[in-house]
Amino acid sequence: MAYQVLARKYRPQRFGDVVGQEHVTRTLLNALEQGRIAHGYIFSGHRGIGKTTIARILAMALNCRTEIGSAERPTPEPCGVCDSCTEIRAGNAVDVIEIDAATNRGIDEIRELRDAARYRPARDRYKIYILDEAHQITDAAFNALLKTLEEPPDHVVFMMATTQPEDFPQTIRSRCQHFSFHAVKFDDILGQLKTIAGQENITAADAALALLAEAGDGSMRDALSIMDQAIASAPMVDGKAKLDAEQIRELMGTVPNTVFERLMEAISENQTAAVIEEINTLLNAGNSPAALARQFVRYLRNVLMARIAGESTELLQVSADERARAARSAVLFSEEDLTRFLQVMLRTFDELNYRQEQRFHLELGLVKLVHLQRLIPVEELLSQLPSGGKSGLGGGALPKTALPAGKAPAVRASEPVRAAETARPGEPARAPEAPKPAFSPFEADRNRKITGEATAGVIEAPAVPVVEAARPVVEASAALRVEMTAPEPVAAPRALTPLEMTARAVETVGAKAPVVGVAEAVETTNGALALATEPVFDVREASELEEASGEAVAEAVPQAGTELDAIRETVCTALNDQGHNTAAVLLDAGKWTLEGDTIRVEVGIKKMMLSLTMNIEAEKIAKNALRAAAASQKLVVVPGEGAAASSNAKPRTAASGSVQAAALENPLVKQAMDLFSAEVRSVLDLRDKK
């Protein structure tokens, strides 16, 4: 008898012999036992995993002449000794027709099949058609088979094996039972190879069989074909073929994974020269750049899986030695590094398929892996930027303002907790440390919000001259960010405001003066417009405060209403004089209240209109007016629907020639005001200004 290859010689003849497809064999055995035989089956899956084999075993079980439950056939498994089983195994059964659908794919062949299916089987119970590579049948041929497949004769069973079930028309798939086959696991292939090696009287090392099982890539037939080739090339020792791992690698044209382990070590140490020398040795030995790239991609994938799920994970379909090797390489890099390495090598492998100079592209891809570790990810770069700055993303350096000689920077109000914790009793508060880099670019936004909440805190500080360095201020509205320049350093002493007098009076009686300042970004609610100044405290020495303690306490209770009216008049007049009559009228008609160090103005206007009326120029004018009035408070303008104006507010007359005056003189505006008993709150000039 002629030699028979291992894939045919050890082809399973029973359901129990099939490896790795228990979900299919169990279902078919139960169906045979219960008599639930379908008229159409679709077997789909990877190549060489038993689709056609199971179709033949099912045909043997359907036409087996031995009754189920007898001594010769206790289970639905075919007996394997009757005439029907013997003929089907040999491939010459009359009633089991196996068709290569790759060549018999036209409508004429399917018509002949349909006509022949009407006749009863010659001898057996069923007439069975096994269509291999059935996805290559044309659409017209499938349509010709459709009616027969839907209502076939009782004696006909169709079995279709395919690697591409998605190419089947849905009308065909819905009329058949579909079994999806799995790729065979590495351990199952390895166990089958060991069994066959023992039966063939072959000496094989575990490492050699592991290489064969890994080369099978989930296909039992591929592994057996490579094993057949390896046995033919193996040396004979004591009359037995001896399989060696090195010999199998040479046969398959692969290199040991120890080479890639050395490459990963050199990459982790940023040794570009060692990487290039290693790959040069492999290429000079005759290895293909594409094959090396493919192998390295597989190794990187195993290293990444070992990094993610550990050495013992089922995701690694390799031997124990290879698992340990992948785990050793995995500890050298982070998960993100390995992901980037795999992306670069996959791109390199794709480029090798259509590039002429494959060696150069492979070397370039490996050099990229070395340099990838020297690059800083964008996320890490963004996280290292300060949280407050010009950029809306939380980046950018903060502008610095020179302090007058002899002045020390004050503790920022945005850091009350750290400053309070670091200051010991009897010792001056230490300056806050530089902010540490955030772990994420979103950390800056979170810090900004926390900073805004911290502005309400009070920091206890010793009575020393302090000046806060000016920084960008503030949140104008929900979608408008305004940056204000720092005020010029005060050259000469100025008159103290009532709030400063109060602070000094409290300090005189033994309390520590609060440091008044603003945070890097002031959080406002309801889209409020916040204008902030950074006052400079002219703190006198303790002896002077003790002498003037009586006067300070007496002067520390100002008339808040009088001061508020003066500030209102100053701000509104400045806006009106510089052409912002609409903003002046809006603020003058608003409700002004003093809440601590904040002047809150509630105006009867929507948030969107507020951002248009109180634009950047109007905010600068208002800030300069506050500075001119020597006011230490910050001005917060809050939009409100129908906010009531203060009782003592007087409507401000529109300046002659202003936009407000022009709007009030328009006859349509006058008619609308008379008709609806309305008043003009704000006017926007939308004319083109040249």
ZIVEN-V774969 format. One record per backbone hydrogen bond with DSSP energy under -1.0 kcal/mol. NH is the residue of the N-H (numbers start at 0). CO is the residue of the C=O. If there is no record, write none. Layout:
nh->{NH | NH}
co->{CO | CO}
This chain:
nh->{8 | 9 | 10 | 16 | 17 | 24 | 25 | 27 | 28 | 29 | 30 | 31 | 32 | 33 | 35 | 36 | 40 | 41 | 42 | 43 | 44 | 53 | 54 | 55 | 56 | 57 | 58 | 59 | 60 | 61 | 62 | 68 | 69 | 85 | 86 | 87 | 88 | 89 | 90 | 91 | 96 | 98 | 100 | 100 | 102 | 103 | 109 | 110 | 111 | 112 | 113 | 114 | 115 | 116 | 118 | 126 | 127 | 128 | 129 | 130 | 131 | 133 | 135 | 136 | 137 | 141 | 142 | 143 | 144 | 148 | 149 | 150 | 155 | 156 | 157 | 158 | 159 | 160 | 161 | 166 | 167 | 172 | 173 | 174 | 175 | 176 | 178 | 180 | 183 | 188 | 189 | 190 | 191 | 192 | 193 | 194 | 195 | 196 | 197 | 198 | 199 | 201 | 202 | 204 | 208 | 209 | 210 | 211 | 212 | 213 | 214 | 215 | 218 | 219 | 220 | 222 | 223 | 224 | 225 | 226 | 227 | 228 | 229 | 230 | 231 | 232 | 236 | 239 | 241 | 242 | 247 | 248 | 249 | 250 | 251 | 252 | 253 | 258 | 260 | 261 | 262 | 263 | 264 | 265 | 266 | 267 | 268 | 269 | 270 | 271 | 274 | 275 | 276 | 277 | 278 | 279 | 280 | 281 | 282 | 283 | 284 | 285 | 286 | 291 | 292 | 293 | 294 | 295 | 296 | 297 | 298 | 299 | 300 | 301 | 302 | 303 | 304 | 305 | 306 | 307 | 308 | 309 | 312 | 315 | 317 | 322 | 323 | 324 | 325 | 326 | 327 | 328 | 329 | 330 | 331 | 332 | 337 | 338 | 339 | 340 | 341 | 342 | 343 | 344 | 345 | 346 | 347 | 348 | 349 | 350 | 351 | 353 | 357 | 360 | 361 | 362 | 363 | 364 | 365 | 366 | 367 | 368 | 369 | 370 | 371 | 380 | 381 | 382 | 384 | 390 | 393 | 406 | 409 | 414 | 418 | 419 | 420 | 421 | 422 | 426 | 437 | 442 | 445 | 446 | 447 | 448 | 449 | 450 | 451 | 452 | 453 | 456 | 463 | 466 | 475 | 476 | 481 | 500 | 501 | 502 | 503 | 504 | 505 | 506 | 507 | 508 | 509 | 510 | 514 | 527 | 528 | 529 | 530 | 538 | 544 | 545 | 546 | 547 | 551 | 552 | 553 | 554 | 559 | 562 | 563 | 564 | 565 | 566 | 567 | 568 | 569 | 570 | 571 | 572 | 573 | 574 | 575 | 576 | 577 | 578 | 579 | 583 | 584 | 585 | 586 | 587 | 588 | 590 | 592 | 594 | 597 | 598 | 599 | 600 | 601 | 602 | 604 | 609 | 610 | 611 | 612 | 613 | 614 | 618 | 619 | 620 | 621 | 622 | 623 | 624 | 625 | 626 | 627 | 628 | 629 | 630 | 633 | 634 | 635 | 636 | 637 | 639 | 642 | 648 | 657 | 661 | 662 | 663 | 664 | 669 | 670 | 671 | 672 | 673 | 674 | 675 | 677}
co->{4 | 5 | 7 | 13 | 14 | 20 | 21 | 23 | 24 | 25 | 26 | 27 | 28 | 29 | 30 | 34 | 157 | 176 | 159 | 178 | 161 | 49 | 50 | 51 | 52 | 53 | 54 | 55 | 56 | 57 | 58 | 72 | 66 | 81 | 82 | 83 | 84 | 85 | 86 | 86 | 127 | 129 | 98 | 131 | 99 | 99 | 105 | 106 | 107 | 108 | 109 | 110 | 111 | 112 | 115 | 154 | 94 | 156 | 96 | 158 | 98 | 160 | 132 | 133 | 104 | 137 | 138 | 139 | 140 | 144 | 145 | 146 | 152 | 126 | 38 | 128 | 40 | 130 | 42 | 163 | 164 | 168 | 169 | 171 | 172 | 39 | 41 | 43 | 217 | 184 | 185 | 186 | 187 | 188 | 189 | 190 | 191 | 192 | 193 | 194 | 195 | 196 | 240 | 242 | 204 | 205 | 206 | 207 | 208 | 209 | 210 | 211 | 215 | 47 | 47 | 218 | 219 | 220 | 221 | 222 | 223 | 224 | 225 | 226 | 227 | 228 | 239 | 236 | 234 | 202 | 243 | 244 | 245 | 246 | 247 | 248 | 248 | 255 | 256 | 257 | 258 | 259 | 260 | 261 | 262 | 263 | 264 | 266 | 265 | 269 | 270 | 271 | 272 | 273 | 274 | 275 | 276 | 277 | 278 | 279 | 280 | 282 | 281 | 287 | 288 | 289 | 290 | 291 | 292 | 293 | 294 | 295 | 296 | 297 | 298 | 299 | 300 | 301 | 302 | 303 | 304 | 305 | 309 | 312 | 315 | 318 | 319 | 320 | 321 | 322 | 323 | 324 | 325 | 326 | 328 | 329 | 333 | 334 | 335 | 336 | 337 | 338 | 339 | 340 | 341 | 342 | 343 | 344 | 345 | 346 | 347 | 350 | 355 | 356 | 357 | 358 | 359 | 360 | 361 | 362 | 363 | 364 | 365 | 366 | 367 | 376 | 377 | 378 | 381 | 394 | 390 | 403 | 466 | 411 | 414 | 415 | 416 | 417 | 418 | 423 | 382 | 439 | 441 | 442 | 443 | 444 | 445 | 446 | 447 | 448 | 449 | 453 | 461 | 407 | 479 | 479 | 473 | 496 | 497 | 498 | 499 | 500 | 501 | 502 | 503 | 504 | 506 | 505 | 458 | 524 | 636 | 474 | 634 | 536 | 540 | 541 | 542 | 543 | 547 | 548 | 549 | 550 | 557 | 558 | 559 | 560 | 561 | 562 | 563 | 564 | 565 | 566 | 567 | 568 | 569 | 570 | 571 | 572 | 573 | 575 | 574 | 579 | 580 | 581 | 582 | 583 | 584 | 601 | 599 | 597 | 594 | 633 | 592 | 635 | 590 | 637 | 602 | 605 | 606 | 607 | 608 | 609 | 612 | 614 | 615 | 616 | 617 | 618 | 619 | 620 | 621 | 622 | 623 | 624 | 626 | 625 | 596 | 530 | 598 | 528 | 600 | 602 | 639 | 645 | 654 | 657 | 658 | 659 | 660 | 665 | 666 | 667 | 668 | 669 | 670 | 671 | 672}
